Amino acid sequence: MTPSETVVLSLPFTGRWLVQNSPASRVPSHGTTLFGSSYAIDFVPVGADGRSAPRTVRSLLGTESPEGFVGFGRSILSPVSGEVVRVHDGEVDHVARRSVGALLGYALTQPSRVRRGAGAVAGNHVAIRCDRGLVLLAHLRAGSVTVRVGDLVVPGDRIGDCGNSGNSTEPHLHLQVSDTLERDARGIPMAFQRSGQQPWMPHDGDIVTV
């Protein structure tokens, strides 16, 4: 990839978000190139203390309700101007998993989700076609998607809420750009706009505040 291929996006949210699985830290960022995810990034909404939810006995030993996380239901915005070409809603927001045991059990079911396709992996999601590729925003809250296929959006338009649907262990946003949404899609590099500064890609562990 060359710098000229990088798609520059607006940040698709407000508030405080913790960066995970950033392509600034490694490529492929999620350990796989499947479904065009080579340059994908995850944003986890957090509070002023940098946590996505308080630590409790359930968080240490079992599963948790997604409603207990500070970012569940936080608005997700379009990061680009373009046409909505795919909308998928109706996947449930399942329990969150932060304990070692819950995460291990979930990891063992990963191959079955990949076999079931986009709904099981991306959960509720929206794809927007821009002039450089398809921008995917995934793991949205069930029933929250506000756009339809064929809608034209601009940066800042609300498209849904942060949720915990699909291949997700706690409420967060998965964002990527790719040439298609198929299993063998090619990931496309992206960067984010900052007022008065050059586009950048945050690293794992950074907290982005908008």
C-alpha angles and dihedrals in degrees: 000000000000128000089252089065094056114113113220114215139182116241106267099220148032128236130038121328130179116222119231133170093013122179086222086071100041142345124252083039096200095038094257141069093212118128092009094291098137094112099026123135134202125217119196116196112232138180130239089283091058092247127123091211138350117277111249138162089270092054090053099043111020147356130312138213112257089224088070092067119094094229100047105122095012111147120264115207134201110264094198146029113257149093124300105238102169134031123177121178136155101071111130124248099240129201119290122244125207102143119096093240095049092047093049093051091048092050090057090060094051096099092055091054092051090052091052091058138219099344093054093044105036096026113197106002148161127214121200123195113220128173091272105043145300119316112208124199111187145183094042122172115270112264094008102104110117102183134073134210109281095030117132114224137185130201111292097028111132112243101171145305135290110264145160103247127133123006095356132127096193136003109293144127123255112201129183144150121222140157094246138355095241126117091259095044119144116239118230123210118246139187135191131242122242123188110263094353139092118271112270144182116225121226130237110286096024117129113220116204123193 
